[in-house]
Amino acid sequence: MISQIRIYTINKGEMDNFLKHFKDDIVTLHQKIGVPIVGSWVNRPQNEFIWVRNYKDKAEMEAKGKEFQAAVAAAGVKLGGNVAKMEVREVEAAFA
């Protein structure tokens, strides 16, 4: 299993707008394409939003990434409007 830990620095004063967008658009699109979001957290003092999603393997991650981009385009969703900085870390499960 591969997990992506995604850390977004949200533009100052935009966290609540971002959270609404994430819940209404991003979560919905992930459900539509079958990618589980394991969890999400807010670090308000640092304007950070942290979330994790899982994939079976690298091939699924790449395929689902393409599916997600197609779903975004089809839905007319604009990504990244509230995000000042994005960091993505890919990690593999240490124990099966």
Secondary structure by P-SEA (a helix, b strand, c coil): ccccbbbbbcccccaaaaaaaaaacaaaaaaaaccccccccccccccbbbbbbbbccaaaaaaaaaaaaaaaaaacccccccccbbbbbbbccccc
